[in-house]
Amino acid sequence: MIPAELTQAMEADHQALNALVRGDPEPKLEMFSRAEDVTLANPLGPPVRGFDQVVAATRRAVAQLREGEPVRFERISQAITADLAYVVEIERSRAKLGGADELIPFALRATTVFRREEDGVWRICHRHADPITTPRPIESLAEQD
């Protein structure tokens, strides 16, 4: 059984992602831990560590999208302990990406790790999202110049 506070945090995170695709990063940033070990690996850059770096990376990403539609979530897996939980989901939405004038569909494979912090609040301590949502050939692993 999922604790009520964690269910609320997961729902708040989904609402924050809806705001994010509309161009508002603030609700998502509220979800992140302020601890030194917080990490973010978003699909537009290398992983970052520390709240200030998470804020900067999130704002850079959100500056490149706008007017998005609510995200649809496909839950793949989850696990929960007393103070730690993770969720693996496919997140599907449409937004104006970059300089596009029309809504473009996109999907992200996302893993979000929540931690119950000292104040009892569940916050994101790690998030990784990338566009890999379908099978790919092994050659896709090759680094490109």
SVG drawing of the C-alpha trace seen along z (x, -y; Angstrom):
<svg xmlns="http://www.w3.org/2000/svg" viewBox="-4 -30 37 34">
<polyline fill="none" stroke="black" stroke-width="0.4" points="0.0,0.0 1.3,-3.4 1.4,-5.9 -1.1,-8.8 1.7,-11.4 3.6,-9.6 0.5,-9.3 0.0,-13.0 3.6,-13.7 3.4,-11.6 0.2,-13.3 1.8,-16.7 4.7,-15.7 2.4,-14.8 0.6,-18.2 4.1,-19.8 5.0,-18.1 1.8,-19.4 2.9,-23.0 6.4,-22.3 5.2,-21.4 3.2,-24.7 6.5,-26.5 6.3,-26.9 9.2,-25.2 8.3,-26.4 5.9,-23.6 8.5,-21.0 11.3,-22.8 9.3,-22.7 9.2,-18.9 13.0,-18.5 15.0,-17.9 17.3,-20.7 19.8,-18.2 23.4,-18.3 23.0,-14.9 19.9,-15.7 20.5,-14.8 18.8,-15.4 19.5,-13.7 17.2,-15.4 17.2,-14.6 18.8,-17.9 22.1,-17.7 24.5,-15.8 23.5,-14.8 23.7,-17.6 24.1,-17.4 22.9,-19.9 19.8,-22.0 21.2,-25.0 22.3,-22.9 18.9,-21.2 17.2,-24.6 19.5,-25.8 19.1,-22.6 15.4,-22.6 15.0,-26.3 17.2,-25.7 15.0,-22.8 11.7,-24.6 12.9,-27.7 12.8,-25.5 9.2,-24.4 5.8,-26.1 2.0,-25.7 2.1,-22.0 -0.8,-19.8 -1.2,-17.7 1.1,-14.7 -0.3,-11.2 1.5,-8.8 2.0,-5.1 3.2,-3.4 5.8,-0.7 7.0,0.1 7.2,-1.2 8.8,-0.2 8.3,-1.7 10.1,-1.4 9.5,-3.4 11.6,-6.4 12.4,-5.8 10.3,-5.1 10.8,-5.0 8.5,-5.2 9.3,-4.3 6.9,-5.8 6.5,-6.7 5.4,-10.4 3.6,-11.4 2.7,-15.0 2.7,-17.5 4.2,-21.0 5.8,-23.6 9.4,-22.6 12.2,-25.1 11.0,-27.5 8.2,-25.3 4.8,-27.0 2.8,-23.7 2.5,-21.2 4.9,-18.3 4.2,-15.0 7.1,-13.6 7.6,-10.8 10.1,-10.3 11.1,-7.3 11.4,-8.6 12.6,-7.2 11.8,-9.4 13.1,-8.6 11.3,-10.1 12.8,-10.3 11.0,-11.1 13.1,-13.9 13.7,-15.0 10.6,-17.2 8.5,-14.1 7.9,-15.5 8.4,-13.3 10.7,-15.0 12.4,-14.0 16.1,-13.1 16.8,-11.9 15.1,-12.1 16.3,-10.6 14.4,-11.1 15.3,-10.3 13.5,-9.8 14.2,-6.1 10.7,-4.6 11.0,-2.0 13.6,0.6 16.8,-0.6 19.8,1.1 23.0,1.6 24.7,-0.9 22.6,-3.7 25.0,-3.5 27.9,-4.7 29.0,-8.2 28.6,-10.8 30.9,-13.7"/>
</svg>
